[in-house]
Amino acid sequence: MHTIDSPAFPAAQYGVRELRLFYRKISAIGLSNWVEVQVIGNTKKTKSLIAGNNKGAIMFRFQPVKTDSIRVLVLDTNDAKEAGKGTLREGTVRLIEIAVYGFEKKPVVPELSKM
């Protein structure tokens, strides 16, 4: 994932600080739900938590899954400020690109093999 990172808007001040990643799992009867990915090497209760990021590129590896969709849950940004009492914070999410790569030997969409 790439968050904003430029001389005018450095990631350490304006980028995404904390996020979690989920994939869509479809059951045998066609029902779907969102399941958290397991980041390789992460033993925390929240398996996909990326925290304390201050860089423009957020790269991590997770256990392979088969899916047609992913969901990114942004929990905090580097420009977030306290918004009242409690844990509520307000910030701006600045994601530029999300790319997910796999190990398929053949394209999921046949037309891609002709490109």
C-alpha positions, 0 to 999 in steps of 0.5 A: 500500500502507498500512502501520501509521501512527498516533500510537501506532504511527508508520510510521517506527518500526513500518511496512514499510521495504523491499519488492518487488512481483511479478505472476503471468504465465501462459504460452500453455500455462497454466504460471505464474510470478512476475515482478518489476514494473518500477517507473517510473524505477527502474534498479536490478537489482531492478526493483521495490525500494522501500527506506528507506520511513518513511511510512504510504502506499507509492505507486509506479507500475510498467509496465502488466502484465496479471495476475490476482494480485500478490505482495508480498515484504517484505524489511525493517521499521522495527522489525527488529532483528539476529537473530544473525550475518549478514544475518538480521533479525527484525521484524513486517510490518504491512500494512493495505491493498494496492490496485492500479489499472489502466486497463481500460475495462471491468470484468474481472468483469461483475458489477462494472459493475452496482455 
